[in-house]
Amino acid sequence: ERRAALDAFFKMLAAVDAGNPAEDVLVPLLKVCLSKLGTRHLREARLILAGNATLRDFSVLPRLHEDAFIQEIWEGTHPVLAAHVEKALRRRASSAAFLALLPPAQRRALEDRLRADAALPDEAREAAHESLCDAAYLALIQS
């Protein structure tokens, strides 16, 4: 999972450096997905260390966990960033560049998902933004 997240991060950096339109999808997508991952892993680390991870006298984990949660909302809440992802996936150049990063099976599945979401009423499509992010991230890390 860590290796896949790191690989996705470096794909994003390469896209940004190259001016690749996939960056329009990758930047908000990874802000959502990687910040969720960080918070989840820190929570698990605190559970492993039990009381020692709760008291600041024994561990830096409480501070790291708080910082990770702040990171999740710093540049926009998940729904806001997920809406940016969905909007970028609706733009032809951004979508094509992002989909080009995916293996054929994942590309087709995500294209099917985008078509299905496009047919939804606005309110239902907005409610599906975060699950679209999850699907796009999973497709990306399976490449």
DSSP file with accessible surface (Angstrom, degrees, kcal/mol):
  #  RESIDUE AA STRUCTURE BP1 BP2  ACC     N-H-->O    O-->H-N    N-H-->O    O-->H-N    TCO  KAPPA ALPHA  PHI   PSI    X-CA   Y-CA   Z-CA
    1    1 A E     >        0   0  114      0, 0.0     4,-2.3     0, 0.0     5,-0.2   0.000 360.0 360.0 360.0 -43.5    0.0    0.0    0.0
    2    2 A R  H  >  +     0   0  183      2,-0.2     4,-2.6     1,-0.2     5,-0.2   0.923 360.0  49.3 -65.3 -41.4    2.8    2.4    0.9
    3    3 A R  H  > S+     0   0  206      1,-0.2     4,-2.6     2,-0.2    -1,-0.2   0.914 111.3  49.4 -65.2 -40.2    4.7    1.5   -2.3
    4    4 A A  H  > S+     0   0   24      2,-0.2     4,-2.5     1,-0.2    -1,-0.2   0.910 111.6  49.0 -65.4 -40.8    1.6    2.1   -4.4
    5    5 A A  H  X S+     0   0   16     -4,-2.3     4,-2.4     2,-0.2    -2,-0.2   0.920 112.0  48.8 -65.2 -41.2    0.9    5.4   -2.7
    6    6 A L  H  X S+     0   0   76     -4,-2.6     4,-2.5     2,-0.2    -2,-0.2   0.916 110.7  50.6 -65.0 -41.8    4.5    6.5   -3.3
    7    7 A D  H  X S+     0   0   74     -4,-2.6     4,-2.1     2,-0.2    -2,-0.2   0.926 110.7  49.2 -61.0 -43.6    4.3    5.4   -6.9
    8    8 A A  H  X S+     0   0    1     -4,-2.5     4,-2.1     1,-0.2    -2,-0.2   0.911 109.6  52.8 -62.8 -40.8    1.1    7.4   -7.4
    9    9 A F  H  X S+     0   0   77     -4,-2.4     4,-2.5     1,-0.2    -2,-0.2   0.927 109.5  47.7 -61.6 -43.9    2.8   10.4   -5.7
   10   10 A F  H  X S+     0   0  115     -4,-2.5     4,-2.4     1,-0.2    -1,-0.2   0.845 108.3  55.2 -70.2 -30.2    5.8   10.3   -8.1
   11   11 A K  H  X S+     0   0   45     -4,-2.1     4,-2.2    -5,-0.2    -1,-0.2   0.913 108.8  49.1 -63.1 -40.2    3.4   10.0  -11.1
   12   12 A M  H  X S+     0   0   24     -4,-2.1     4,-2.7     2,-0.2    -2,-0.2   0.939 110.5  49.3 -64.4 -45.9    1.8   13.1   -9.9
   13   13 A L  H  X S+     0   0   59     -4,-2.5     4,-2.9     1,-0.2     5,-0.2   0.912 110.9  50.2 -59.9 -42.7    5.1   14.9   -9.6
   14   14 A A  H  X S+     0   0   58     -4,-2.4     4,-2.2     2,-0.2     6,-0.3   0.909 110.9  49.5 -62.7 -40.7    6.1   13.8  -13.1
   15   15 A A  H  X>S+     0   0    5     -4,-2.2     5,-2.4     2,-0.2     4,-0.8   0.921 112.6  47.1 -65.0 -41.7    2.8   15.1  -14.5
   16   16 A V  H ><5S+     0   0   57     -4,-2.7     3,-0.9     1,-0.2    -2,-0.2   0.946 113.0  48.6 -65.0 -46.8    3.2   18.4  -12.7
   17   17 A D  H 3<5S+     0   0  142     -4,-2.9    -1,-0.2     1,-0.3    -2,-0.2   0.866 115.8  44.1 -60.9 -36.3    6.9   18.8  -13.9
   18   18 A A  H 3<5S-     0   0   82     -4,-2.2    -1,-0.3    -5,-0.2    -2,-0.2   0.522 108.6-120.9 -86.7  -7.1    5.9   17.9  -17.5
   19   19 A G  T <<5 +     0   0   49     -3,-0.9    -3,-0.2    -4,-0.8    -4,-0.1   0.784  51.6 169.8  68.9  25.2    2.8   20.1  -17.6
   20   20 A N    > < -     0   0   50     -5,-2.4     3,-2.5    -6,-0.3     4,-0.2  -0.534  41.4-131.5 -71.5 129.8    0.8   17.0  -18.3
   21   21 A P  T >  S+     0   0   51      0, 0.0     3,-1.6     0, 0.0     4,-0.4   0.694  99.9  80.8 -59.6 -13.9   -3.0   17.7  -18.0
   22   22 A A  T >> S+     0   0    0      1,-0.3     4,-2.9     2,-0.2     3,-1.4   0.774  75.6  75.3 -61.3 -21.6   -3.3   14.6  -15.9
   23   23 A E  H <> S+     0   0   52     -3,-2.5     4,-2.4     1,-0.3    -1,-0.3   0.829  82.5  65.9 -61.1 -29.2   -2.0   16.8  -13.0
   24   24 A D  H <4 S+     0   0   65     -3,-1.6    -1,-0.3    -4,-0.2    64,-0.2   0.804 113.6  31.7 -62.3 -29.0   -5.5   18.4  -12.9
   25   25 A V  H <> S+     0   0    0     -3,-1.4     4,-2.1    -4,-0.4    -2,-0.2   0.852 118.9  52.7 -90.1 -46.3   -6.8   15.0  -11.8
   26   26 A L  H  X S+     0   0    0     -4,-2.9     4,-2.8     2,-0.2     5,-0.3   0.870 102.1  56.4 -64.0 -41.4   -3.8   13.7   -9.8
   27   27 A V  H  X S+     0   0   40     -4,-2.4     4,-1.9     1,-0.2    -1,-0.2   0.975 116.2  33.0 -62.4 -56.2   -3.2   16.7   -7.5
   28   28 A P  H  > S+     0   0   14      0, 0.0     4,-2.0     0, 0.0    -1,-0.2   0.898 117.6  57.4 -68.4 -31.8   -6.7   16.8   -5.9
   29   29 A L  H  X S+     0   0    0     -4,-2.1     4,-2.7     1,-0.2     5,-0.2   0.944 110.7  41.6 -60.8 -47.0   -7.1   13.0   -6.1
   30   30 A L  H  X>S+     0   0    6     -4,-2.8     4,-2.2     1,-0.2     5,-0.7   0.829 107.8  60.8 -74.6 -28.5   -3.9   12.4   -4.2
   31   31 A K  H  X5S+     0   0   60     -4,-1.9     4,-0.9    -5,-0.3    -1,-0.2   0.929 113.9  37.7 -59.6 -42.6   -4.7   15.1   -1.7
   32   32 A V  H  X5S+     0   0    0     -4,-2.0     4,-1.9    -5,-0.2    -2,-0.2   0.976 123.3  38.5 -70.5 -56.2   -7.9   13.2   -0.8
   33   33 A C  H  X5S+     0   0    8     -4,-2.7     4,-1.9     1,-0.2    -3,-0.2   0.892 118.1  44.8 -71.1 -41.4   -6.6    9.7   -1.0
   34   34 A L  H  X5S+     0   0   42     -4,-2.2     4,-2.5    -5,-0.2    -1,-0.2   0.868 111.9  52.4 -75.0 -32.3   -3.2   10.0    0.5
   35   35 A S  H  X<S+     0   0   12     -4,-0.9     4,-2.2    -5,-0.7     5,-0.2   0.915 109.6  49.9 -68.7 -37.1   -4.3   12.2    3.4
   36   36 A K  H  X S+     0   0   56     -4,-1.9     4,-2.4     1,-0.2    -2,-0.2   0.921 111.0  50.4 -62.0 -42.7   -7.0    9.6    4.3
   37   37 A L  H  X S+     0   0   17     -4,-1.9     4,-2.7     2,-0.2     5,-0.2   0.914 109.0  50.7 -61.6 -44.9   -4.3    6.9    4.2
   38   38 A G  H  X S+     0   0   30     -4,-2.5     4,-2.3     1,-0.2     5,-0.2   0.932 111.9  46.5 -60.8 -45.4   -2.0    8.9    6.5
   39   39 A T  H  X S+     0   0   18     -4,-2.2     4,-2.2    29,-0.2    -1,-0.2   0.917 112.6  50.6 -63.9 -41.8   -4.7    9.4    9.1
   40   40 A R  H  X S+     0   0  107     -4,-2.4     4,-2.3     1,-0.2    -2,-0.2   0.930 111.1  47.7 -62.7 -44.5   -5.8    5.8    8.9
   41   41 A H  H  X S+     0   0   73     -4,-2.7     4,-2.4     1,-0.2    -1,-0.2   0.889 111.0  50.6 -66.8 -37.5   -2.2    4.5    9.4
   42   42 A L  H  X S+     0   0   35     -4,-2.3     4,-2.4    -5,-0.2    -1,-0.2   0.894 108.9  52.2 -67.2 -36.8   -1.5    6.8   12.3
   43   43 A R  H  X S+     0   0  143     -4,-2.2     4,-2.2     2,-0.2    -2,-0.2   0.938 110.3  48.7 -61.4 -44.9   -4.8    5.7   14.0
   44   44 A E  H  X S+     0   0   84     -4,-2.3     4,-2.1     1,-0.2    -2,-0.2   0.905 109.6  52.1 -62.9 -39.4   -3.6    2.1   13.6
   45   45 A A  H  X S+     0   0   31     -4,-2.4     4,-1.9     1,-0.2    -1,-0.2   0.914 109.2  50.1 -63.4 -40.3   -0.2    2.9   15.0
   46   46 A R  H  X S+     0   0   55     -4,-2.4     4,-0.7     1,-0.2     7,-0.4   0.891 109.0  51.9 -65.7 -38.4   -1.8    4.5   18.0
   47   47 A L  H >< S+     0   0  107     -4,-2.2     3,-0.5     1,-0.2    -1,-0.2   0.890 107.2  53.2 -65.4 -36.9   -4.0    1.5   18.5
   48   48 A I  H 3< S+     0   0  139     -4,-2.1    -1,-0.2     1,-0.2    -2,-0.2   0.915 113.7  41.8 -64.0 -41.0   -1.0   -0.8   18.5
   49   49 A L  H >< S-     0   0   84     -4,-1.9     3,-1.5     1,-0.2     4,-0.3   0.474  92.3-171.9 -87.7  -2.6    0.8    1.2   21.2
   50   50 A A  G X<  +     0   0   61     -4,-0.7     3,-1.7    -3,-0.5     4,-0.3  -0.122  66.8   3.2  51.5-129.4   -2.4    1.6   23.2
   51   51 A G  G >> S+     0   0   43      1,-0.3     4,-1.6     2,-0.2     3,-1.6   0.813 127.5  63.3 -59.2 -33.2   -2.1    4.0   26.1
   52   52 A N  G <4 S+     0   0   92     -3,-1.5    -1,-0.3     1,-0.3    -2,-0.2   0.741 102.7  50.5 -65.6 -20.5    1.5    4.9   25.2
   53   53 A A  G <4 S+     0   0    0     -3,-1.7    -1,-0.3    -7,-0.4    -2,-0.2   0.435 107.2  55.7 -94.2   0.0    0.2    6.4   22.0
   54   54 A T  T <4 S+     0   0   85     -3,-1.6     2,-0.5    -4,-0.3    -2,-0.2   0.786  95.6  67.9 -98.3 -34.9   -2.4    8.4   23.8
   55   55 A L  S >X S-     0   0   90     -4,-1.6     3,-1.7     1,-0.1     4,-1.1  -0.749  71.3-145.7 -93.5 129.3   -0.3   10.4   26.2
   56   56 A R  T 34 S+     0   0  127     -2,-0.5    -1,-0.1     1,-0.3     7,-0.0   0.702  95.3  71.5 -65.7 -18.3    2.1   12.9   24.7
   57   57 A D  T 34 S+     0   0  150      1,-0.2    -1,-0.3     3,-0.0     3,-0.1   0.761 110.0  30.8 -65.7 -26.2    4.6   12.1   27.5
   58   58 A F  T <4 S+     0   0  133     -3,-1.7     2,-0.3     1,-0.2    -2,-0.2   0.617 123.1  25.8-107.3 -19.8    5.3    8.7   25.8
   59   59 A S     <  -     0   0   22     -4,-1.1     4,-0.3     1,-0.1    -1,-0.2  -0.999  47.7-145.7-152.2 149.5    4.8    9.3   22.1
   60   60 A V  S  > S+     0   0   93     -2,-0.3     4,-2.2     1,-0.2     3,-0.4   0.524  82.9  95.5 -86.8  -7.5    4.8   11.8   19.3
   61   61 A L  H  > S+     0   0   22      1,-0.2     4,-3.0     2,-0.2     5,-0.2   0.847  75.2  57.4 -58.4 -38.3    1.9    9.9   17.6
   62   62 A P  H  > S+     0   0    3      0, 0.0     4,-2.3     0, 0.0    -1,-0.2   0.944 111.0  44.3 -58.9 -42.6   -0.9   12.1   19.1
   63   63 A R  H  > S+     0   0  131     -3,-0.4     4,-2.7    -4,-0.3    -2,-0.2   0.928 114.3  48.9 -66.0 -44.4    0.7   15.2   17.5
   64   64 A L  H  X S+     0   0   72     -4,-2.2     4,-2.5     2,-0.2    -1,-0.2   0.909 110.7  51.4 -61.7 -39.6    1.3   13.4   14.2
   65   65 A H  H  X S+     0   0   37     -4,-3.0     4,-2.0     2,-0.2    -2,-0.2   0.924 111.3  47.0 -64.5 -43.6   -2.3   12.1   14.2
   66   66 A E  H  X S+     0   0   90     -4,-2.3     4,-2.3    -5,-0.2    -2,-0.2   0.919 112.9  49.6 -63.2 -44.2   -3.6   15.7   14.7
   67   67 A D  H  X S+     0   0   60     -4,-2.7     4,-2.3     1,-0.2    -2,-0.2   0.889 108.8  52.9 -62.4 -38.7   -1.3   17.0   12.0
   68   68 A A  H  X S+     0   0   17     -4,-2.5     4,-1.5     2,-0.2   -29,-0.2   0.903 108.9  49.4 -64.6 -39.4   -2.5   14.4    9.6
   69   69 A F  H  X S+     0   0  110     -4,-2.0     4,-0.9     2,-0.2    -2,-0.2   0.916 109.0  52.0 -67.1 -39.6   -6.1   15.3   10.2
   70   70 A I  H >X S+     0   0   79     -4,-2.3     4,-1.5     1,-0.2     3,-1.0   0.920 105.8  56.1 -60.4 -40.1   -5.3   18.9    9.7
   71   71 A Q  H 3X S+     0   0  104     -4,-2.3     4,-0.5     1,-0.3    -1,-0.2   0.873  99.3  61.2 -59.0 -35.7   -3.7   17.9    6.4
   72   72 A E  H 3< S+     0   0   21     -4,-1.5    -1,-0.3     1,-0.2    -2,-0.2   0.806 118.7  26.0 -61.9 -30.3   -6.9   16.3    5.3
   73   73 A I  H X< S+     0   0   83     -3,-1.0     3,-1.1    -4,-0.9    -1,-0.2   0.482  94.2  98.0-112.3  -3.3   -8.8   19.6    5.5
   74   74 A W  H 3< S+     0   0  188     -4,-1.5     3,-0.1     1,-0.3    -2,-0.1   0.902  97.4  24.5 -57.6 -49.2   -6.1   22.1    4.9
   75   75 A E  T 3< S-     0   0  111     -4,-0.5    -1,-0.3     1,-0.4     2,-0.1   0.210 138.5 -39.0-104.6  16.5   -6.6   22.7    1.2
   76   76 A G    <   -     0   0   17     -3,-1.1    -1,-0.4     4,-0.0    -2,-0.1  -0.339  67.8 -87.7 135.6 143.5  -10.3   21.7    1.1
   77   77 A T     >  -     0   0   66     -2,-0.1     4,-2.6    -3,-0.1     5,-0.3  -0.239  49.9 -97.4 -69.8 167.5  -12.5   19.1    2.6
   78   78 A H  H  > S+     0   0   29      1,-0.2     4,-3.1     2,-0.2     5,-0.3   0.903 123.6  51.2 -55.5 -45.8  -12.9   15.7    0.9
   79   79 A P  H  > S+     0   0   72      0, 0.0     4,-1.9     0, 0.0    -1,-0.2   0.906 111.5  48.2 -61.7 -36.9  -16.1   16.7   -0.8
   80   80 A V  H  > S+     0   0   73      2,-0.2     4,-1.6    -3,-0.2    -2,-0.2   0.953 116.0  42.3 -66.9 -48.7  -14.6   19.9   -2.2
   81   81 A L  H  X S+     0   0    9     -4,-2.6     4,-2.0     1,-0.2    -1,-0.2   0.892 112.1  54.9 -66.0 -37.8  -11.4   18.1   -3.5
   82   82 A A  H  X S+     0   0    0     -4,-3.1     4,-2.5    -5,-0.3    -1,-0.2   0.882 105.1  53.7 -63.7 -35.4  -13.5   15.2   -4.8
   83   83 A A  H  X S+     0   0   36     -4,-1.9     4,-2.7    -5,-0.3    -1,-0.2   0.889 106.3  52.9 -65.2 -36.1  -15.6   17.7   -6.8
   84   84 A H  H  X S+     0   0  100     -4,-1.6     4,-2.4     2,-0.2    -2,-0.2   0.896 108.9  49.8 -63.6 -40.6  -12.3   19.0   -8.3
   85   85 A V  H  X S+     0   0    0     -4,-2.0     4,-2.5     2,-0.2    -2,-0.2   0.952 111.9  47.2 -61.9 -48.7  -11.4   15.5   -9.3
   86   86 A E  H  X S+     0   0   16     -4,-2.5     4,-0.8     1,-0.2    -2,-0.2   0.926 112.2  50.0 -61.3 -42.0  -14.8   14.9  -11.0
   87   87 A K  H >X S+     0   0  131     -4,-2.7     3,-0.8     1,-0.2     4,-0.7   0.919 111.1  48.9 -63.3 -42.1  -14.6   18.3  -12.8
   88   88 A A  H >< S+     0   0    0     -4,-2.4     3,-0.9     1,-0.3     7,-0.4   0.885 107.0  55.7 -65.6 -36.7  -11.1   17.5  -14.1
   89   89 A L  H 3< S+     0   0    4     -4,-2.5    -1,-0.3     1,-0.2    -2,-0.2   0.663 103.5  56.4 -70.9 -13.3  -12.3   14.0  -15.3
   90   90 A R  H << S+     0   0   93     -3,-0.8     2,-0.4    -4,-0.8    -1,-0.2   0.620  88.2  89.9 -87.8 -18.6  -15.0   15.8  -17.3
   91   91 A R  S <X S-     0   0  105     -3,-0.9     4,-2.8    -4,-0.7     5,-0.3  -0.713  78.5-137.2 -81.8 130.0  -12.4   17.9  -19.1
   92   92 A R  H  > S+     0   0  222     -2,-0.4     4,-2.7     1,-0.2     5,-0.2   0.906  97.8  42.9 -55.2 -51.8  -11.3   16.1  -22.3
   93   93 A A  H  > S+     0   0   62      1,-0.2     4,-2.3     2,-0.2    -1,-0.2   0.927 117.5  45.4 -66.3 -44.0   -7.5   16.8  -22.0
   94   94 A S  H  > S+     0   0    3      2,-0.2     4,-2.4     1,-0.2     5,-0.2   0.924 115.7  46.8 -64.8 -44.6   -7.2   16.1  -18.3
   95   95 A S  H  X S+     0   0   17     -4,-2.8     4,-3.2    -7,-0.4     5,-0.3   0.940 112.7  48.4 -63.4 -47.8   -9.3   13.0  -18.5
   96   96 A A  H  X S+     0   0   59     -4,-2.7     4,-1.8    -5,-0.3    -1,-0.2   0.914 113.1  48.2 -60.7 -41.9   -7.5   11.6  -21.5
   97   97 A A  H  X S+     0   0   18     -4,-2.3     4,-0.5    -5,-0.2    -1,-0.2   0.909 114.9  44.8 -67.0 -41.1   -4.1   12.2  -19.9
   98   98 A F  H >< S+     0   0    0     -4,-2.4     3,-1.6     1,-0.2     4,-0.4   0.946 112.5  50.6 -67.1 -47.3   -5.2   10.6  -16.6
   99   99 A L  H >< S+     0   0   13     -4,-3.2     3,-1.6     1,-0.3    -1,-0.2   0.833 100.9  64.5 -62.0 -29.4   -6.8    7.6  -18.3
  100  100 A A  H 3< S+     0   0   70     -4,-1.8    -1,-0.3     1,-0.3    -2,-0.2   0.732  95.0  60.6 -65.7 -20.1   -3.6    7.1  -20.4
  101  101 A L  T << S+     0   0   54     -3,-1.6    -1,-0.3    -4,-0.5    -2,-0.2   0.618  94.4  83.0 -78.6 -13.3   -1.8    6.3  -17.1
  102  102 A L  S <  S-     0   0    4     -3,-1.6    38,-0.1    -4,-0.4    37,-0.0  -0.639  86.0-108.4 -97.0 149.8   -4.1    3.4  -16.4
  103  103 A P     >  -     0   0   36      0, 0.0     4,-2.8     0, 0.0     5,-0.2  -0.328  44.0-100.8 -65.7 157.4   -3.9   -0.2  -17.7
  104  104 A P  H  > S+     0   0   70      0, 0.0     4,-2.6     0, 0.0     5,-0.2   0.869 119.6  49.2 -52.3 -44.7   -6.6   -1.1  -20.2
  105  105 A A  H  > S+     0   0   55      1,-0.2     4,-2.2     2,-0.2     5,-0.2   0.933 115.2  43.5 -64.8 -44.1   -8.9   -2.9  -17.9
  106  106 A Q  H  > S+     0   0   43      2,-0.2     4,-2.5     1,-0.2    -1,-0.2   0.878 112.4  54.4 -67.7 -36.7   -8.8   -0.2  -15.2
  107  107 A R  H  X S+     0   0   78     -4,-2.8     4,-2.7     2,-0.2    -2,-0.2   0.949 109.9  46.1 -61.5 -48.6   -9.2    2.5  -17.9
  108  108 A R  H  X S+     0   0  141     -4,-2.6     4,-2.7    -5,-0.2    -2,-0.2   0.917 112.5  50.7 -61.6 -42.0  -12.4    0.8  -19.3
  109  109 A A  H  X S+     0   0   59     -4,-2.2     4,-2.2    -5,-0.2    -1,-0.2   0.921 112.9  45.2 -63.5 -42.1  -13.8    0.4  -15.8
  110  110 A L  H  X S+     0   0    5     -4,-2.5     4,-2.7     2,-0.2    -2,-0.2   0.903 111.7  52.2 -70.7 -37.3  -13.2    4.0  -14.9
  111  111 A E  H  X S+     0   0   61     -4,-2.7     4,-2.4     2,-0.2    -2,-0.2   0.920 110.1  49.7 -61.9 -41.8  -14.6    5.2  -18.3
  112  112 A D  H  X S+     0   0   88     -4,-2.7     4,-2.5     1,-0.2    -2,-0.2   0.916 110.5  50.2 -61.2 -43.0  -17.7    3.1  -17.6
  113  113 A R  H  X S+     0   0   59     -4,-2.2     4,-2.9     1,-0.2    -2,-0.2   0.919 109.7  50.3 -62.4 -42.8  -18.0    4.6  -14.2
  114  114 A L  H  X S+     0   0   11     -4,-2.7     4,-2.1     2,-0.2    -1,-0.2   0.908 111.1  48.7 -64.1 -39.6  -17.7    8.2  -15.6
  115  115 A R  H  X S+     0   0  151     -4,-2.4     4,-1.1     2,-0.2    -1,-0.2   0.925 112.6  47.9 -65.0 -42.9  -20.4    7.4  -18.2
  116  116 A A  H >< S+     0   0   59     -4,-2.5     3,-0.6     1,-0.2     4,-0.4   0.924 112.2  49.1 -64.6 -42.6  -22.7    6.0  -15.5
  117  117 A D  H >< S+     0   0    9     -4,-2.9     3,-1.4     1,-0.2    -1,-0.2   0.870 104.6  59.5 -64.4 -36.0  -22.1    9.0  -13.2
  118  118 A A  H 3< S+     0   0   54     -4,-2.1    -1,-0.2     1,-0.3    -2,-0.2   0.803 101.6  55.2 -63.5 -26.5  -22.8   11.4  -16.1
  119  119 A A  T << S+     0   0   88     -4,-1.1    -1,-0.3    -3,-0.6    -2,-0.2   0.593  90.7  97.5 -82.7  -9.5  -26.3   10.0  -16.5
  120  120 A L  S <  S-     0   0   62     -3,-1.4    -3,-0.0    -4,-0.4     5,-0.0  -0.426  86.5 -99.2 -77.2 152.9  -27.1   10.6  -12.8
  121  121 A P     >  -     0   0   93      0, 0.0     4,-2.6     0, 0.0     3,-0.3  -0.325  43.3-102.7 -62.1 156.3  -29.0   13.7  -11.6
  122  122 A D  H  > S+     0   0   99      1,-0.2     4,-2.6     2,-0.2     5,-0.2   0.877 119.9  50.5 -51.7 -46.1  -26.8   16.4  -10.3
  123  123 A E  H  > S+     0   0  164      1,-0.2     4,-1.9     2,-0.2    -1,-0.2   0.916 113.0  45.2 -63.6 -42.0  -27.5   15.7   -6.7
  124  124 A A  H  > S+     0   0   41     -3,-0.3     4,-1.0     2,-0.2    -1,-0.2   0.889 112.5  51.6 -69.3 -38.2  -26.7   12.0   -7.0
  125  125 A R  H >< S+     0   0   52     -4,-2.6     3,-0.6     1,-0.2     4,-0.3   0.919 109.1  50.7 -65.3 -40.5  -23.6   12.7   -9.0
  126  126 A E  H >< S+     0   0  118     -4,-2.6     3,-1.2    -5,-0.2     4,-0.3   0.892 107.5  53.6 -63.8 -37.9  -22.3   15.1   -6.4
  127  127 A A  H 3< S+     0   0   86     -4,-1.9     3,-0.3     1,-0.2     4,-0.3   0.751 106.9  53.8 -67.4 -22.3  -23.0   12.5   -3.7
  128  128 A A  T <X S+     0   0   15     -4,-1.0     4,-2.2    -3,-0.6    -1,-0.2   0.446  78.3  98.7 -93.4   0.6  -20.8   10.0   -5.7
  129  129 A H  H <> S+     0   0   19     -3,-1.2     4,-2.1    -4,-0.3    -1,-0.2   0.903  83.3  47.0 -56.6 -46.5  -17.7   12.3   -6.0
  130  130 A E  H  > S+     0   0   63     -4,-0.3     4,-2.2    -3,-0.3    -1,-0.2   0.896 111.9  49.4 -67.7 -37.2  -15.8   10.7   -3.1
  131  131 A S  H  > S+     0   0   55     -4,-0.3     4,-2.3     2,-0.2    -1,-0.2   0.852 108.4  55.4 -70.1 -28.9  -16.5    7.1   -4.3
  132  132 A L  H  X S+     0   0    1     -4,-2.2     4,-2.8     2,-0.2    -2,-0.2   0.919 106.7  51.0 -64.7 -41.5  -15.4    8.2   -7.8
  133  133 A C  H  X S+     0   0    0     -4,-2.1     4,-2.8     2,-0.2     5,-0.2   0.924 109.1  50.3 -59.4 -45.6  -12.1    9.4   -6.2
  134  134 A D  H  X S+     0   0   69     -4,-2.2     4,-2.6     1,-0.2    -1,-0.2   0.923 112.1  47.6 -59.5 -42.9  -11.7    6.0   -4.5
  135  135 A A  H  X S+     0   0   31     -4,-2.3     4,-2.3     2,-0.2    -2,-0.2   0.914 112.8  48.2 -65.5 -42.2  -12.3    4.3   -7.8
  136  136 A A  H  X S+     0   0    0     -4,-2.8     4,-2.2     2,-0.2    -2,-0.2   0.912 112.6  48.9 -66.1 -40.6   -9.8    6.5   -9.7
  137  137 A Y  H  X S+     0   0   19     -4,-2.8     4,-2.7     2,-0.2     5,-0.2   0.936 111.1  49.2 -65.4 -44.8   -7.2    6.0   -7.0
  138  138 A L  H  X S+     0   0   88     -4,-2.6     4,-1.1    -5,-0.2    -1,-0.2   0.907 111.2  50.1 -61.1 -40.6   -7.6    2.2   -7.0
  139  139 A A  H  < S+     0   0    8     -4,-2.3     3,-0.3    -5,-0.2    -1,-0.2   0.913 111.6  49.9 -63.4 -39.6   -7.3    2.2  -10.8
  140  140 A L  H >< S+     0   0    0     -4,-2.2     3,-1.4     1,-0.2    -2,-0.2   0.913 110.4  47.0 -66.5 -44.2   -4.2    4.3  -10.6
  141  141 A I  H 3< S+     0   0   42     -4,-2.7    -1,-0.2     1,-0.3    -2,-0.2   0.666 104.4  62.0 -77.9 -11.7   -2.4    2.2   -8.0
  142  142 A Q  T 3<        0   0  109     -4,-1.1    -1,-0.3    -3,-0.3    -2,-0.2   0.464 360.0 360.0 -86.9  -1.4   -3.2   -1.0   -9.9
  143  143 A S    <         0   0   54     -3,-1.4   -41,-0.1    -4,-0.2    -3,-0.0  -0.335 360.0 360.0 -84.0 360.0   -1.2    0.3  -12.9
